């Protein structure tokens, strides 16, 4: 193949590859819920559409709540009931989304559009947050 045909071929491949790209891919993180911990496969995610693939590998019901906040993962004040974190009444905390009542052995998917910042995931079933079911992650622009 002569050099002119090669340059044209390389240009066409680049053009087709660029046209098929369609923008940035969604970011995802696998989350595992257990007694009494949450683990994330990714702790730094790209801003935009984020999908959490959540698995309850524990033996009891858990939930998966995503909060945007600068507060430390274990620093959310307790609600008046003394059993759950005050996710809705704490200044500087925004609930971004959640999966409620994920039975033992079940999986769920939570898709959110997240801006850059600091976030927490937690289980807010009575007593679970206080027992350590929380983790931090960061979204970068």
Buried (B, 14 or more C-beta within 10 A) or exposed (E): EEEEEEEEEEEEEEEEEEEEEEEEEEBBBBBBBBBBBBBBEBEEBBBBBBBBBBBBBBEEBBBBBBBBBEBEBBEBEEBEEEBBBBBEEBEEBEEBBBBEEBEBEBBBEBEBEBEEBBBBBBBBBEEBBBEBBBBBBEBEE
